[in-house]
């Protein structure tokens, strides 16, 4: 498979497949394709289907295969932001926010990832349930806004406001901490809780969480009524 990511602020990944090659996507993710791309829809088993549903995706996935020659297929972002390509290997899975998965090669497996600490799930902003991408192959994920990447050393920490964590290596630990100080909580204008991640591993931060964007737009619309 060959691919290129184009466009801002609504990017698209255009994939070129060899004859007989297959790519997987979430239901409804395809934007355009060559006429020789054959689609098949599968749930991959009841357990996997429900796992995808809990992680914010559709219960079913679409398999697109090039038939009778090389094929082309494109997957566009559903909101302003970025599309990132990650090489997944058996010893290097990644954890991404809900609904981040866009498409992947067939060797990549999408599964549900539960936060080990309940506090991180209920108050950390990324949710108790995230998505885990494992296996072997290239995976494409959607990110809200632009992206900033950090590589944390063992034991190194980063404090992140709610919703800004988009991706992390599976080696990174995630927890939450409450904002200290009564005046900070009441008048600081920030979230009551922050997400704390601890290395080693990469983290990817996003500059425009959709939850913040929707909240801002809703507030503007309400003020004009």
VENQUI-V778179 format. One record per backbone hydrogen bond with DSSP energy under -1.0 kcal/mol. NH is the residue of the N-H (numbers start at 1). CO is the residue of the C=O. E is the energy in kcal/mol with one decimal. If there is no record, write none. Layout:
((NH:CO:E) (NH:CO:E))
This chain:
((2:16:-2.2) (4:14:-1.7) (6:12:-2.8) (12:6:-2.6) (13:75:-2.6) (14:4:-2.9) (15:73:-3.3) (16:2:-3.5) (17:71:-2.7) (20:66:-2.9) (21:18:-2.5) (23:64:-2.3) (24:104:-3.0) (25:62:-2.2) (26:102:-1.3) (27:60:-1.0) (29:26:-2.0) (31:74:-3.1) (34:72:-2.8) (37:34:-1.6) (38:65:-3.2) (40:63:-2.0) (42:61:-2.7) (49:45:-2.3) (50:46:-2.4) (51:47:-1.9) (52:48:-2.4) (53:49:-1.9) (54:50:-2.4) (55:51:-1.3) (56:53:-1.5) (57:52:-2.6) (61:42:-2.9) (62:25:-2.6) (63:40:-3.5) (64:23:-2.9) (65:38:-2.5) (66:21:-2.1) (67:36:-2.1) (71:17:-2.5) (73:15:-2.3) (74:32:-2.9) (75:13:-2.3) (77:11:-2.9) (81:9:-2.9) (82:143:-2.2) (84:141:-2.4) (86:139:-2.8) (88:137:-3.4) (92:89:-2.0) (94:133:-1.9) (95:168:-3.2) (96:131:-2.7) (97:166:-2.0) (99:55:-1.1) (100:97:-1.6) (102:140:-2.6) (103:140:-1.3) (104:24:-2.4) (105:138:-2.3) (108:105:-1.7) (109:134:-3.0) (111:132:-2.3) (113:130:-2.6) (115:128:-2.4) (121:117:-1.5) (122:118:-2.8) (123:119:-2.2) (130:113:-3.2) (131:96:-2.7) (132:111:-2.9) (133:94:-2.5) (134:109:-2.2) (136:107:-2.1) (137:88:-2.4) (139:86:-2.6) (140:103:-3.3) (141:84:-2.4) (142:100:-3.1) (143:82:-2.9) (145:80:-1.4) (148:205:-2.2) (150:203:-2.3) (152:201:-2.9) (155:199:-1.9) (156:153:-2.2) (158:197:-1.8) (160:195:-3.5) (164:161:-1.9) (166:204:-2.7) (167:204:-1.6) (168:95:-2.4) (169:202:-2.3) (170:93:-1.6) (172:169:-1.8) (173:198:-2.4) (175:196:-2.7) (177:194:-2.3) (179:192:-2.7) (185:181:-2.2) (186:182:-2.7) (187:183:-2.8) (188:184:-1.3) (194:177:-2.8) (195:160:-3.0) (196:175:-3.3) (197:158:-2.2) (198:173:-2.5) (199:156:-2.9) (201:152:-2.0) (203:150:-2.5) (204:167:-2.9) (205:148:-3.1) (206:164:-2.4) (207:146:-2.0) (208:144:-1.5) (213:209:-2.2) (214:210:-3.0) (215:211:-2.0) (216:212:-2.3) (217:213:-2.4) (218:214:-2.7) (219:215:-2.1) (220:216:-2.1) (221:217:-2.4) (222:218:-2.3) (223:219:-1.8))
